[in-house]
Amino acid sequence: MNTETDAINEALRLDGNAVAGELQMLLGFDVTVLQTTCSHCHKEGLFANLLAYVRGPG
């Protein structure tokens, strides 16, 4: 593992709570409590626990 790369990746990673306010303004309800299912592995979880990266690799 490359600790420098891991630190950069962690700095670019956000969870679902990071966009919760914007989505609530747009949709009119708290999306963090929504149950979600991954279309790839079918794992279930709360929207708040989803991870997003603010920049693509490269």
CYANA upper distance limits for C-alpha pairs under 8 A (distance plus 0.5 A):
  1 MET  CA      6 ASP  CA      8.19
  2 ASN  CA      6 ASP  CA      6.66
  3 THR  CA      7 ALA  CA      6.57
  4 GLU  CA      8 ILE  CA      6.86
  5 THR  CA      9 ASN  CA      6.61
  6 ASP  CA     10 GLU  CA      6.60
  7 ALA  CA     11 ALA  CA      6.70
  8 ILE  CA     12 LEU  CA      6.90
  9 ASN  CA     13 ARG  CA      6.74
 12 LEU  CA     53 TYR  CA      5.97
 12 LEU  CA     54 VAL  CA      6.03
 12 LEU  CA     55 ARG  CA      7.22
 13 ARG  CA     51 LEU  CA      7.09
 13 ARG  CA     52 ALA  CA      6.16
 13 ARG  CA     53 TYR  CA      5.02
 13 ARG  CA     54 VAL  CA      6.97
 14 LEU  CA     18 ALA  CA      6.65
 14 LEU  CA     51 LEU  CA      6.15
 14 LEU  CA     52 ALA  CA      5.67
 14 LEU  CA     53 TYR  CA      6.59
 14 LEU  CA     54 VAL  CA      7.75
 15 ASP  CA     19 VAL  CA      8.47
 15 ASP  CA     48 ALA  CA      6.77
 15 ASP  CA     49 ASN  CA      6.41
 15 ASP  CA     50 LEU  CA      5.95
 15 ASP  CA     51 LEU  CA      4.96
 15 ASP  CA     52 ALA  CA      6.51
 16 GLY  CA     20 ALA  CA      6.89
 16 GLY  CA     32 THR  CA      7.17
 16 GLY  CA     47 PHE  CA      6.18
 16 GLY  CA     48 ALA  CA      4.59
 16 GLY  CA     49 ASN  CA      6.28
 16 GLY  CA     50 LEU  CA      5.67
 16 GLY  CA     51 LEU  CA      6.76
 16 GLY  CA     52 ALA  CA      7.83
 17 ASN  CA     21 GLY  CA      8.28
 17 ASN  CA     32 THR  CA      6.98
 17 ASN  CA     48 ALA  CA      5.60
 17 ASN  CA     49 ASN  CA      8.22
 19 VAL  CA     23 LEU  CA      6.68
 20 ALA  CA     24 GLN  CA      6.47
 20 ALA  CA     30 ASP  CA      7.41
 20 ALA  CA     31 VAL  CA      6.86
 20 ALA  CA     32 THR  CA      6.82
 20 ALA  CA     48 ALA  CA      8.37
 21 GLY  CA     25 MET  CA      6.78
 21 GLY  CA     30 ASP  CA      8.48
 22 GLU  CA     26 LEU  CA      6.78
 23 LEU  CA     27 LEU  CA      6.26
 23 LEU  CA     28 GLY  CA      8.13
 23 LEU  CA     29 PHE  CA      8.36
 23 LEU  CA     30 ASP  CA      8.18
 23 LEU  CA     31 VAL  CA      7.48
 24 GLN  CA     28 GLY  CA      5.43
 24 GLN  CA     29 PHE  CA      5.44
 24 GLN  CA     30 ASP  CA      5.84
 24 GLN  CA     31 VAL  CA      7.12
 25 MET  CA     29 PHE  CA      8.11
 30 ASP  CA     34 LEU  CA      8.47
 31 VAL  CA     47 PHE  CA      7.16
 31 VAL  CA     48 ALA  CA      8.24
 32 THR  CA     46 LEU  CA      7.05
 32 THR  CA     47 PHE  CA      5.41
 32 THR  CA     48 ALA  CA      4.96
 33 VAL  CA     46 LEU  CA      6.44
 33 VAL  CA     47 PHE  CA      6.85
 33 VAL  CA     48 ALA  CA      7.34
 34 LEU  CA     46 LEU  CA      6.14
 34 LEU  CA     47 PHE  CA      6.07
 35 GLN  CA     44 GLU  CA      7.42
 35 GLN  CA     45 GLY  CA      6.10
 35 GLN  CA     46 LEU  CA      5.17
 35 GLN  CA     47 PHE  CA      6.74
 36 THR  CA     44 GLU  CA      6.09
 36 THR  CA     45 GLY  CA      5.89
 36 THR  CA     46 LEU  CA      6.23
 36 THR  CA     47 PHE  CA      6.44
 37 THR  CA     42 HIS  CA      5.99
 37 THR  CA     43 LYS  CA      6.07
 37 THR  CA     44 GLU  CA      4.90
 37 THR  CA     45 GLY  CA      7.04
 38 CYS  CA     42 HIS  CA      5.11
 38 CYS  CA     43 LYS  CA      5.87
 38 CYS  CA     44 GLU  CA      7.01
 45 GLY  CA     49 ASN  CA      7.33
 45 GLY  CA     50 LEU  CA      8.31
 46 LEU  CA     50 LEU  CA      7.59
